[in-house]
Amino acid sequence: MYEEKSVPEKTQDARFWECYVEGTNGGKHVRHYLQAEAEVEAERLARLPNVNGKTVFLFECKAKCKAELSPVKWKTLEIKVSSYLLQ
């Protein structure tokens, strides 16, 4: 039996979340396109022995900008959802 699920498209214009552990250089930057998945990863990081006692932040990227010519242009990112079938 197949169940239809909705997930955000992983595009340059899709909103995403990243985890950041306090006091680190940021480590590996992984884009999470679902907030729930990012929260699970933040909890996993918080439980690591070398992270014990540090705050794990969850950042949401809502907009981006690019400097081509003055002035700098901003673009608000939208959550784009596509459907796929999950077995």
SULTAHU-V157099 format. One line per field, one symbol per residue. phi: phi as a letter, one per 30 degrees, with the letter a starting at -180 (. if undefined). psi: psi as a letter, one per 20 degrees, with the letter a starting at -180 (. if undefined). Layout:
# SULTAHU-V157099
phi=???
psi=???
This chain:
# SULTAHU-V157099
phi=.cbdbcbddccdccdabbcbceicdjhdccdccbddddddddddddddedceicdcccccdcabbbccbdddccbddcdccbcbccd
psi=pqppqpqqpnrhjqqrqqqpppjrjhbpopppiphghhggggggghiqhiipiqppqoppoirrrpofqqrppqppqqoppqqrpp.
